[in-house]
């Protein structure tokens, strides 16, 4: 009948779309892997260039390209069905202390529970959040603040800066791949809009979510781990 035929067509269309998405992911992963070798060779050649501003700029550009490729690979792993977590005992307080650096203050509750998390990916999340906060922070208004607090039987992680914040209309799109508010588009600030997207994927892989909001003044990101 017509309804059955229509249902069959919709199912076939859904399968075709899924196949296209799987093919896109496979192609992106393959390209990203293939780019790593020539990028490594380019960096080795760049190291042989005479010292000067040009060499420094070239090495910076190559480093950004390497970070982009790594972010693309990790985004695809986390965004696809192949995101098996390497779960084990994780001390979020200890991970936060690794971010102790100029421009950052830490506030860590004592006696935090040890959680079952993927330590390397949570470390990636925390590093990206702090890097993003430092990039947009107004140091004259205060340092970036990293807080790790007990939250019931879990832990709440908060990273806050004292920068200009984000236009309210852009908040809903933050955490989407390659999205950056207008204020963050300057090339000199770096970034391609994958940092917060990676953080969102890491949080979701752990059954949590990345909460992003203006803090007036500033901006903060919150993740609750159980």
QUIHUFEN-V156102 format. One record per residue. N is the residue number from 0. RES is the residue in three letters. PSI is psi in whole degrees, -180 to 180 (none if undefined). OMEGA is omega in degrees with one decimal (NA if undefined). Layout:
n:N res:RES psi:PSI omega:OMEGA
n:N res:RES psi:PSI omega:OMEGA
This chain:
n:0 res:UNK psi:173 omega:-175.5
n:1 res:UNK psi:-40 omega:-178.8
n:2 res:UNK psi:-43 omega:178.4
n:3 res:UNK psi:-40 omega:178.9
n:4 res:UNK psi:-40 omega:179.4
n:5 res:UNK psi:-42 omega:178.7
n:6 res:UNK psi:-41 omega:178.9
n:7 res:UNK psi:-41 omega:-180.0
n:8 res:UNK psi:-40 omega:178.3
n:9 res:UNK psi:-43 omega:179.0
n:10 res:UNK psi:-42 omega:179.2
n:11 res:UNK psi:-40 omega:178.6
n:12 res:UNK psi:-42 omega:179.4
n:13 res:UNK psi:-40 omega:178.4
n:14 res:UNK psi:-40 omega:179.2
n:15 res:UNK psi:-42 omega:179.4
n:16 res:UNK psi:-43 omega:179.0
n:17 res:UNK psi:-40 omega:178.4
n:18 res:UNK psi:-39 omega:177.9
n:19 res:UNK psi:-43 omega:180.0
n:20 res:UNK psi:-42 omega:178.2
n:21 res:UNK psi:-40 omega:178.3
n:22 res:UNK psi:-39 omega:178.5
n:23 res:UNK psi:-44 omega:179.7
n:24 res:UNK psi:-44 omega:-179.6
n:25 res:UNK psi:-41 omega:179.7
n:26 res:UNK psi:-44 omega:-179.6
n:27 res:UNK psi:-43 omega:178.2
n:28 res:UNK psi:-43 omega:-179.5
n:29 res:UNK psi:-45 omega:180.0
n:30 res:UNK psi:-44 omega:-178.8
n:31 res:UNK psi:-43 omega:177.6
n:32 res:UNK psi:-44 omega:-177.4
n:33 res:UNK psi:-29 omega:-179.0
n:34 res:UNK psi:-20 omega:-175.4
n:35 res:UNK psi:-42 omega:-177.0
n:36 res:UNK psi:-52 omega:178.0
n:37 res:UNK psi:-30 omega:178.4
n:38 res:UNK psi:-40 omega:177.2
n:39 res:UNK psi:-42 omega:178.6
n:40 res:UNK psi:-39 omega:179.2
n:41 res:UNK psi:-39 omega:179.1
n:42 res:UNK psi:-40 omega:178.4
n:43 res:UNK psi:-42 omega:177.3
n:44 res:UNK psi:-38 omega:-179.2
n:45 res:UNK psi:-33 omega:179.4
n:46 res:UNK psi:-23 omega:-178.7
n:47 res:UNK psi:-9 omega:179.4
n:48 res:UNK psi:145 omega:178.7
n:49 res:UNK psi:146 omega:-179.5
n:50 res:UNK psi:145 omega:178.7
n:51 res:UNK psi:179 omega:-177.9
n:52 res:UNK psi:-37 omega:-178.2
n:53 res:UNK psi:-40 omega:179.5
n:54 res:UNK psi:-45 omega:179.6
n:55 res:UNK psi:-43 omega:179.8
n:56 res:UNK psi:-40 omega:180.0
n:57 res:UNK psi:-44 omega:179.7
n:58 res:UNK psi:-37 omega:177.3
n:59 res:UNK psi:-43 omega:179.8
n:60 res:UNK psi:-42 omega:179.5
n:61 res:UNK psi:-37 omega:178.1
n:62 res:UNK psi:-40 omega:178.3
n:63 res:UNK psi:-39 omega:177.9
n:64 res:UNK psi:-41 omega:179.5
n:65 res:UNK psi:-41 omega:178.3
n:66 res:UNK psi:-39 omega:179.3
n:67 res:UNK psi:-45 omega:180.0
n:68 res:UNK psi:-44 omega:179.0
n:69 res:UNK psi:-40 omega:179.7
n:70 res:UNK psi:-40 omega:178.1
n:71 res:UNK psi:-45 omega:-179.8
n:72 res:UNK psi:-46 omega:-178.4
n:73 res:UNK psi:-37 omega:177.9
n:74 res:UNK psi:-43 omega:-179.1
n:75 res:UNK psi:-37 omega:177.7
n:76 res:UNK psi:-46 omega:-177.6
n:77 res:UNK psi:-31 omega:-177.0
n:78 res:UNK psi:-10 omega:-179.6
n:79 res:UNK psi:-172 omega:179.0
n:80 res:UNK psi:0 omega:-175.6
n:81 res:UNK psi:59 omega:-174.8
n:82 res:UNK psi:36 omega:-178.5
n:83 res:UNK psi:127 omega:-179.3
n:84 res:UNK psi:144 omega:174.6
n:85 res:UNK psi:83 omega:-170.8
n:86 res:UNK psi:139 omega:176.5
n:87 res:UNK psi:-178 omega:178.1
n:88 res:UNK psi:131 omega:-177.9
n:89 res:UNK psi:124 omega:177.0
n:90 res:UNK psi:102 omega:-177.3
n:91 res:UNK psi:-29 omega:176.7
n:92 res:UNK psi:-43 omega:178.9
n:93 res:UNK psi:-40 omega:177.9
n:94 res:UNK psi:-40 omega:179.9
n:95 res:UNK psi:-37 omega:-179.5
n:96 res:UNK psi:-23 omega:176.7
n:97 res:UNK psi:-18 omega:-179.8
n:98 res:UNK psi:11 omega:177.9
n:99 res:UNK psi:110 omega:-175.6
n:100 res:UNK psi:166 omega:178.3
n:101 res:UNK psi:135 omega:179.2
n:102 res:UNK psi:1 omega:-178.4
n:103 res:UNK psi:132 omega:171.9
n:104 res:UNK psi:146 omega:-177.2
n:105 res:UNK psi:142 omega:173.0
n:106 res:UNK psi:107 omega:-172.1
n:107 res:UNK psi:121 omega:177.5
n:108 res:UNK psi:146 omega:173.9
n:109 res:UNK psi:160 omega:174.0
n:110 res:UNK psi:45 omega:175.7
n:111 res:UNK psi:146 omega:177.2
n:112 res:UNK psi:146 omega:173.7
n:113 res:UNK psi:124 omega:-175.1
n:114 res:UNK psi:161 omega:176.4
n:115 res:UNK psi:99 omega:-175.4
n:116 res:UNK psi:165 omega:171.8
n:117 res:UNK psi:101 omega:-171.2
n:118 res:UNK psi:-45 omega:-176.2
n:119 res:UNK psi:-38 omega:-178.5
n:120 res:UNK psi:-34 omega:174.7
n:121 res:UNK psi:-36 omega:174.9
n:122 res:UNK psi:-42 omega:176.8
n:123 res:UNK psi:-45 omega:178.1
n:124 res:UNK psi:-50 omega:-177.3
n:125 res:UNK psi:-43 omega:179.9
n:126 res:UNK psi:-42 omega:179.4
n:127 res:UNK psi:-41 omega:179.7
n:128 res:UNK psi:-43 omega:180.0
n:129 res:UNK psi:-42 omega:179.1
n:130 res:UNK psi:-43 omega:179.4
n:131 res:UNK psi:-42 omega:-179.4
n:132 res:UNK psi:-43 omega:179.1
n:133 res:UNK psi:-36 omega:-177.7
n:134 res:UNK psi:-32 omega:-175.6
n:135 res:UNK psi:-3 omega:-174.9
n:136 res:UNK psi:146 omega:170.6
n:137 res:UNK psi:100 omega:-173.8
n:138 res:UNK psi:-28 omega:-180.0
n:139 res:UNK psi:-24 omega:-179.2
n:140 res:UNK psi:-13 omega:179.4
n:141 res:UNK psi:163 omega:-179.8
n:142 res:UNK psi:166 omega:169.2
n:143 res:UNK psi:137 omega:-177.4
n:144 res:UNK psi:124 omega:176.3
n:145 res:UNK psi:118 omega:-178.8
n:146 res:UNK psi:134 omega:175.9
n:147 res:UNK psi:112 omega:-172.0
n:148 res:UNK psi:147 omega:173.9
n:149 res:UNK psi:137 omega:-179.2
n:150 res:UNK psi:84 omega:-173.5
n:151 res:UNK psi:-123 omega:177.4
n:152 res:UNK psi:11 omega:179.7
n:153 res:UNK psi:-160 omega:-177.4
n:154 res:UNK psi:136 omega:176.1
n:155 res:UNK psi:125 omega:178.8
n:156 res:UNK psi:127 omega:180.0
n:157 res:UNK psi:132 omega:174.4
n:158 res:UNK psi:121 omega:-176.3
n:159 res:UNK psi:138 omega:173.1
n:160 res:UNK psi:175 omega:178.1
n:161 res:UNK psi:41 omega:179.8
n:162 res:UNK psi:-162 omega:-175.8
n:163 res:UNK psi:-8 omega:-176.4
n:164 res:UNK psi:-166 omega:-175.4
n:165 res:UNK psi:140 omega:175.9
n:166 res:UNK psi:134 omega:-176.7
n:167 res:UNK psi:-36 omega:-177.9
n:168 res:UNK psi:-14 omega:-179.3
n:169 res:UNK psi:-12 omega:-174.4
n:170 res:UNK psi:-41 omega:-176.1
n:171 res:UNK psi:-24 omega:-177.1
n:172 res:UNK psi:-11 omega:178.9
n:173 res:UNK psi:140 omega:-178.2
n:174 res:UNK psi:-6 omega:174.2
n:175 res:UNK psi:144 omega:-177.1
n:176 res:UNK psi:132 omega:173.9
n:177 res:UNK psi:7 omega:177.9
n:178 res:UNK psi:133 omega:173.7
n:179 res:UNK psi:135 omega:174.3
n:180 res:UNK psi:159 omega:-177.3
n:181 res:UNK psi:-39 omega:-177.0
n:182 res:UNK psi:-19 omega:-175.8
n:183 res:UNK psi:12 omega:-173.6
n:184 res:UNK psi:-11 omega:-177.6
n:185 res:UNK psi:132 omega:-178.7
n:186 res:UNK psi:-35 omega:-176.8
n:187 res:UNK psi:-21 omega:-179.2
n:188 res:UNK psi:-13 omega:178.9
n:189 res:UNK psi:-179 omega:178.6
n:190 res:UNK psi:147 omega:179.7
n:191 res:UNK psi:8 omega:178.0
n:192 res:UNK psi:23 omega:178.2
n:193 res:UNK psi:-17 omega:-175.7
n:194 res:UNK psi:-53 omega:-179.5
n:195 res:UNK psi:-32 omega:176.4
n:196 res:UNK psi:-43 omega:176.7
n:197 res:UNK psi:-43 omega:179.4
n:198 res:UNK psi:-42 omega:178.6
n:199 res:UNK psi:-44 omega:-179.1
n:200 res:UNK psi:-40 omega:178.3
n:201 res:UNK psi:-45 omega:179.0
n:202 res:UNK psi:-46 omega:-178.2
n:203 res:UNK psi:-35 omega:178.3
n:204 res:UNK psi:-24 omega:178.2
n:205 res:UNK psi:12 omega:178.5
n:206 res:UNK psi:18 omega:179.7
n:207 res:UNK psi:-165 omega:174.7
n:208 res:UNK psi:156 omega:179.0
n:209 res:UNK psi:116 omega:178.7
n:210 res:UNK psi:124 omega:-178.0
n:211 res:UNK psi:131 omega:-178.6
n:212 res:UNK psi:156 omega:173.1
n:213 res:UNK psi:141 omega:-175.3
n:214 res:UNK psi:-12 omega:174.6
n:215 res:UNK psi:81 omega:2.4
n:216 res:UNK psi:158 omega:174.0
n:217 res:UNK psi:-162 omega:-174.0
n:218 res:UNK psi:144 omega:179.5
n:219 res:UNK psi:150 omega:176.8
n:220 res:UNK psi:136 omega:-176.9
n:221 res:UNK psi:135 omega:172.9
n:222 res:UNK psi:133 omega:177.4
n:223 res:UNK psi:123 omega:179.7
n:224 res:UNK psi:142 omega:178.4
n:225 res:UNK psi:none omega:NA
